[in-house]
């Protein structure tokens, strides 16, 4: 941990609000990014973000420098993500499966060859994003957070293990299972994988 | 090593998590294994597809919104801490400041003990034959109230009788309303009397004597009643009387506390009106207070409070 950061933490622990905000702003974009990819909704992501930093605010005085501050914050982030219940649960329940059945896809595949995207193609791209989003959201919480941290955020397996407070082997297991499940769910999209 | 194990190595390799030794082993295997080469291609494609369609980057606007939302939540968090600590301070102050209130309580206790020692007190006393200090004369006093008579031994065969009763003496006190003892007693009663009617009367009596100045002890007692009394009628009378006192930080906290936490909408309205009046008299509210009022304006189910809060807030915009 950098000396400067340690000083800021100590100040924030004594109730210095400016130091606290400074501390937050070093990490908040990363936290929001994880939240966004985990819940896949901007309102829910803001809720997760807020909950993370309220917890940080409440428990900062208990931080004893036994781990990196970043690890501590991301551990809180993963905990909040794992227990977060979306206010809009229904959002991901829209059945898109039918739209991505192979027969329907054959035509669209050719439509995508053109460089410029027509409104229909834009729409299809959105649908694809939603479909992939649904697949990610359908993973178990631990598989999902592991996949988000590894695939989207690029953290090392060792770092993820620290955040989730488990062994590296366990992280690998979540990751393998996540990818295996995603491949099953994204099978209708194989036509795109060329 | 099985194909399945190599498939896992492929995944780790794509994420750059493979040691040099295992990477070499994988490359060597891929050169000779068509199935695993296909697996590598499929994994690459699916990973690329997921990455290309994530569309979940955090933009600056979203970050700004999140920060704004968080600032509000933190302010509220701090205010709640302050409200709680103020409330705690009031309570501590009430119980820890020695001056008049405590003296009043002690003097009442002493009177009680004195009465008890003379007239058997409020405690249950078992009277036995030949008990020293207890005479027929003391039992016959007119102002001694006897209640809860219970017989322990009423068997007529041996001619003896044993019973218990509660005896208490009514204290009559007369003095000026500005007499500190009178004020101490009324303050003590508004806080401690078991009967809500008596608590209410204590407050009303102070209110009806306009010459009584609401000093710090009475004001603190009123704030405690406003924030803690179980009876809404008592809280309301205390709040009305509190309006007579000068507006300061402690009264403001009490009004905000009532506005945010009281279950009675009549009391919340009373508190809000007091804040509005204070504002008109030049006691402006700070940002934190306004945030609390905004919160209440948004969540209160009473339309009058919503409307009045918004009107008050408009003055600050």
Boltz contact constraints between the chains, C-beta under 6 A:
constraints:
  - contact:
      token1: [A, 29]
      token2: [B, 63]
      max_distance: 6.0
  - contact:
      token1: [A, 32]
      token2: [B, 58]
      max_distance: 6.0
  - contact:
      token1: [A, 32]
      token2: [B, 63]
      max_distance: 6.0
  - contact:
      token1: [A, 32]
      token2: [B, 66]
      max_distance: 6.0
  - contact:
      token1: [A, 33]
      token2: [B, 58]
      max_distance: 6.0
  - contact:
      token1: [A, 36]
      token2: [B, 56]
      max_distance: 6.0
  - contact:
      token1: [A, 36]
      token2: [B, 58]
      max_distance: 6.0
  - contact:
      token1: [A, 37]
      token2: [B, 56]
      max_distance: 6.0
  - contact:
      token1: [A, 42]
      token2: [B, 62]
      max_distance: 6.0
  - contact:
      token1: [A, 46]
      token2: [B, 66]
      max_distance: 6.0
  - contact:
      token1: [A, 46]
      token2: [B, 69]
      max_distance: 6.0
  - contact:
      token1: [A, 49]
      token2: [B, 66]
      max_distance: 6.0
  - contact:
      token1: [A, 50]
      token2: [B, 69]
      max_distance: 6.0
  - contact:
      token1: [A, 50]
      token2: [B, 70]
      max_distance: 6.0
  - contact:
      token1: [A, 50]
      token2: [B, 73]
      max_distance: 6.0
  - contact:
      token1: [A, 53]
      token2: [B, 70]
      max_distance: 6.0
  - contact:
      token1: [A, 54]
      token2: [B, 73]
      max_distance: 6.0
  - contact:
      token1: [A, 128]
      token2: [B, 53]
      max_distance: 6.0
  - contact:
      token1: [A, 129]
      token2: [B, 53]
      max_distance: 6.0
  - contact:
      token1: [A, 129]
      token2: [B, 55]
      max_distance: 6.0
  - contact:
      token1: [A, 132]
      token2: [B, 50]
      max_distance: 6.0
  - contact:
      token1: [A, 132]
      token2: [B, 53]
      max_distance: 6.0
  - contact:
      token1: [A, 157]
      token2: [B, 17]
      max_distance: 6.0
  - contact:
      token1: [A, 176]
      token2: [B, 8]
      max_distance: 6.0
  - contact:
      token1: [A, 183]
      token2: [B, 46]
      max_distance: 6.0
  - contact:
      token1: [A, 192]
      token2: [B, 49]
      max_distance: 6.0
  - contact:
      token1: [A, 193]
      token2: [B, 45]
      max_distance: 6.0
  - contact:
      token1: [A, 193]
      token2: [B, 49]
      max_distance: 6.0
